[in-house]
Amino acid sequence: MEIICLQENLKRGINIIQNIIGKNLTLPILNNILLSAEKKQLKLISTDLEIAITHWTSGKVKKEGEITIPAKLFNDLINNFPNKKIEIKTYKNNLLQIKCENFKSNIKGLDFKEFPIIPKIKSKSVVKIDSYKLKQALNQVVNFTSLSDIRPEISGILISFNSGNIKLTATDSFRLAEKTISLKNNKNFPKKTIIIPLKTAQELIRILSDQNKEEVVEIFIEQNQILFQIPDTQIISRLIEGTYPNYEQLISKQFETNLILNRKKFIDVVKVSSLFSSRINDIKLRVIPKKSLIEISAQNVEIGENISEMKAEIKGKEIEIIFNYKYLLDGLNNLFSDKVILGLNGEVNPGILKPAGDPSCIYVIMPIKL
């Protein structure tokens, strides 16, 4: 293999693929990056056997070939080189030579044949979606999963492909986030439901955040694998097997008490009351429709107590309900609107938060039962 490429292009490529590489003592080959010079590009691949990331960077290929080299050393080396042309060449016994201006390094690699085979998905794309919309939707649900070995299905994100939209759902049993993306030009793709691992979602967000402009993401699904295709990068991941909880029964459409609140003011009063919450992070909401008022309070026998008030548009019954303030804030911070709607059905049923005027995002929070 012999190739010339720019340091900035190679640096960007390594930064995209190297995040999933850890220190694997059982399979040392997984600590390596696979370099493959083909046609007019250099292909960089990493994998942890759960996820594989492939990135193509431009370069002048003098001789095609493949080799695997230690990811950390290669990353540190390229990041410390000046922004100049880099020459990469392989020799016998899996030796890689890298030259850049006044620097020359030789790295001992491993045979590319030892590198795990990356699955290939041959099916047609399920859907095409704007990268910004996908990244924003993932960001709104990704923090609500639960890392559970007992219930692996809730340690990932449920993605439901329906006619004209994609629905993303995440839950940890105490709270749930659901975001729907409307797709105008994808009305004929088949209905399908899958669960992607949390790590896959996190990597996808990270890589999409690195894009200089909005791109189209193509999604392919085949058996127990999913592929996200961006113009110069592929992320392929296993899917989580199992049946996702029937959560839709928790999302009521009719409420005994409805509130419309200023989101920022609500966040502020919740934060103030949280300073006085007990070890279970509890704060009490008392809704008083006659006064168009909501009281947010907390009491800690060791510290003291706090009661804050704020005006709200209220319809329905007077109610007192207790929530975990952290879960409440998580929901409010992921609703991007000036006003939010809070729907309540008694003190023991889940509360529903959603942006005013935007039915595409729903946040469900279970109350604390004392």
FENWO-V986865 format. One record per residue. N is the residue number from 1. D_CENTER is the distance of its C-alpha to the mean C-alpha in whole Angstrom. Layout:
# FENWO-V986865
n=N d_center=D_CENTER
n=N d_center=D_CENTER
This chain:
# FENWO-V986865
n=1 d_center=36
n=2 d_center=37
n=3 d_center=34
n=4 d_center=34
n=5 d_center=31
n=6 d_center=30
n=7 d_center=29
n=8 d_center=26
n=9 d_center=25
n=10 d_center=25
n=11 d_center=23
n=12 d_center=20
n=13 d_center=20
n=14 d_center=20
n=15 d_center=17
n=16 d_center=15
n=17 d_center=16
n=18 d_center=17
n=19 d_center=14
n=20 d_center=14
n=21 d_center=18
n=22 d_center=19
n=23 d_center=23
n=24 d_center=24
n=25 d_center=27
n=26 d_center=28
n=27 d_center=27
n=28 d_center=28
n=29 d_center=27
n=30 d_center=23
n=31 d_center=23
n=32 d_center=25
n=33 d_center=23
n=34 d_center=25
n=35 d_center=27
n=36 d_center=28
n=37 d_center=31
n=38 d_center=31
n=39 d_center=33
n=40 d_center=32
n=41 d_center=29
n=42 d_center=27
n=43 d_center=25
n=44 d_center=22
n=45 d_center=21
n=46 d_center=19
n=47 d_center=18
n=48 d_center=18
n=49 d_center=19
n=50 d_center=16
n=51 d_center=14
n=52 d_center=16
n=53 d_center=15
n=54 d_center=18
n=55 d_center=19
n=56 d_center=22
n=57 d_center=24
n=58 d_center=28
n=59 d_center=31
n=60 d_center=35
n=61 d_center=35
n=62 d_center=39
n=63 d_center=38
n=64 d_center=35
n=65 d_center=34
n=66 d_center=32
n=67 d_center=31
n=68 d_center=28
n=69 d_center=28
n=70 d_center=27
n=71 d_center=24
n=72 d_center=24
n=73 d_center=28
n=74 d_center=27
n=75 d_center=24
n=76 d_center=26
n=77 d_center=29
n=78 d_center=28
n=79 d_center=26
n=80 d_center=30
n=81 d_center=31
n=82 d_center=33
n=83 d_center=31
n=84 d_center=34
n=85 d_center=34
n=86 d_center=33
n=87 d_center=36
n=88 d_center=34
n=89 d_center=37
n=90 d_center=37
n=91 d_center=40
n=92 d_center=42
n=93 d_center=40
n=94 d_center=37
n=95 d_center=37
n=96 d_center=35
n=97 d_center=37
n=98 d_center=35
n=99 d_center=37
n=100 d_center=36
n=101 d_center=39
n=102 d_center=41
n=103 d_center=38
n=104 d_center=39
n=105 d_center=37
n=106 d_center=37
n=107 d_center=34
n=108 d_center=35
n=109 d_center=33
n=110 d_center=32
n=111 d_center=33
n=112 d_center=31
n=113 d_center=32
n=114 d_center=31
n=115 d_center=27
n=116 d_center=25
n=117 d_center=25
n=118 d_center=22
n=119 d_center=22
n=120 d_center=23
n=121 d_center=22
n=122 d_center=25
n=123 d_center=24
n=124 d_center=24
n=125 d_center=21
n=126 d_center=20
n=127 d_center=18
n=128 d_center=18
n=129 d_center=16
n=130 d_center=15
n=131 d_center=13
n=132 d_center=12
n=133 d_center=12
n=134 d_center=9
n=135 d_center=7
n=136 d_center=9
n=137 d_center=9
n=138 d_center=5
n=139 d_center=6
n=140 d_center=8
n=141 d_center=8
n=142 d_center=5
n=143 d_center=8
n=144 d_center=10
n=145 d_center=10
n=146 d_center=13
n=147 d_center=14
n=148 d_center=17
n=149 d_center=19
n=150 d_center=22
n=151 d_center=19
n=152 d_center=17
n=153 d_center=16
n=154 d_center=14
n=155 d_center=12
n=156 d_center=10
n=157 d_center=9
n=158 d_center=12
n=159 d_center=12
n=160 d_center=16
n=161 d_center=18
n=162 d_center=21
n=163 d_center=23
n=164 d_center=22
n=165 d_center=19
n=166 d_center=15
n=167 d_center=14
n=168 d_center=11
n=169 d_center=12
n=170 d_center=11
n=171 d_center=13
n=172 d_center=15
n=173 d_center=18
n=174 d_center=19
n=175 d_center=17
n=176 d_center=15
n=177 d_center=13
n=178 d_center=13
n=179 d_center=13
n=180 d_center=15
n=181 d_center=15
n=182 d_center=19
n=183 d_center=20
n=184 d_center=23
n=185 d_center=24
n=186 d_center=22
n=187 d_center=25
n=188 d_center=26
n=189 d_center=23
n=190 d_center=24
n=191 d_center=22
n=192 d_center=20
n=193 d_center=18
n=194 d_center=15
n=195 d_center=13
n=196 d_center=10
n=197 d_center=9
n=198 d_center=7
n=199 d_center=7
n=200 d_center=7
n=201 d_center=4
n=202 d_center=4
n=203 d_center=7
n=204 d_center=6
n=205 d_center=5
n=206 d_center=8
n=207 d_center=10
n=208 d_center=10
n=209 d_center=11
n=210 d_center=14
n=211 d_center=15
n=212 d_center=19
n=213 d_center=19
n=214 d_center=17
n=215 d_center=17
n=216 d_center=17
n=217 d_center=15
n=218 d_center=17
n=219 d_center=15
n=220 d_center=18
n=221 d_center=18
n=222 d_center=21
n=223 d_center=22
n=224 d_center=19
n=225 d_center=17
n=226 d_center=15
n=227 d_center=15
n=228 d_center=13
n=229 d_center=16
n=230 d_center=16
n=231 d_center=19
n=232 d_center=20
n=233 d_center=17
n=234 d_center=16
n=235 d_center=13
n=236 d_center=14
n=237 d_center=13
n=238 d_center=15
n=239 d_center=15
n=240 d_center=15
n=241 d_center=19
n=242 d_center=20
n=243 d_center=21
n=244 d_center=18
n=245 d_center=20
n=246 d_center=22
n=247 d_center=20
n=248 d_center=22
n=249 d_center=25
n=250 d_center=24
n=251 d_center=23
n=252 d_center=26
n=253 d_center=28
n=254 d_center=31
n=255 d_center=31
n=256 d_center=34
n=257 d_center=33
n=258 d_center=31
n=259 d_center=30
n=260 d_center=29
n=261 d_center=28
n=262 d_center=27
n=263 d_center=24
n=264 d_center=24
n=265 d_center=28
n=266 d_center=26
n=267 d_center=24
n=268 d_center=27
n=269 d_center=29
n=270 d_center=26
n=271 d_center=26
n=272 d_center=29
n=273 d_center=30
n=274 d_center=27
n=275 d_center=30
n=276 d_center=32
n=277 d_center=30
n=278 d_center=31
n=279 d_center=29
n=280 d_center=27
n=281 d_center=26
n=282 d_center=28
n=283 d_center=29
n=284 d_center=31
n=285 d_center=31
n=286 d_center=34
n=287 d_center=35
n=288 d_center=38
n=289 d_center=39
n=290 d_center=42
n=291 d_center=41
n=292 d_center=38
n=293 d_center=37
n=294 d_center=34
n=295 d_center=34
n=296 d_center=32
n=297 d_center=33
n=298 d_center=33
n=299 d_center=35
n=300 d_center=35
n=301 d_center=39
n=302 d_center=39
n=303 d_center=37
n=304 d_center=39
n=305 d_center=37
n=306 d_center=36
n=307 d_center=36
n=308 d_center=34
n=309 d_center=35
n=310 d_center=34
n=311 d_center=35
n=312 d_center=33
n=313 d_center=34
n=314 d_center=35
n=315 d_center=36
n=316 d_center=37
n=317 d_center=38
n=318 d_center=38
n=319 d_center=36
n=320 d_center=34
n=321 d_center=31
n=322 d_center=29
n=323 d_center=25
n=324 d_center=23
n=325 d_center=23
n=326 d_center=20
n=327 d_center=18
n=328 d_center=20
n=329 d_center=19
n=330 d_center=15
n=331 d_center=16
n=332 d_center=18
n=333 d_center=16
n=334 d_center=13
n=335 d_center=16
n=336 d_center=17
n=337 d_center=21
n=338 d_center=24
n=339 d_center=25
n=340 d_center=23
n=341 d_center=25
n=342 d_center=25
n=343 d_center=27
n=344 d_center=29
n=345 d_center=31
n=346 d_center=33
n=347 d_center=32
n=348 d_center=31
n=349 d_center=28
n=350 d_center=25
n=351 d_center=24
n=352 d_center=22
n=353 d_center=21
n=354 d_center=20
n=355 d_center=21
n=356 d_center=24
n=357 d_center=25
n=358 d_center=21
n=359 d_center=21
n=360 d_center=18
n=361 d_center=16
n=362 d_center=17
n=363 d_center=17
n=364 d_center=19
n=365 d_center=20
n=366 d_center=23
n=367 d_center=26
n=368 d_center=28
n=369 d_center=31
n=370 d_center=34
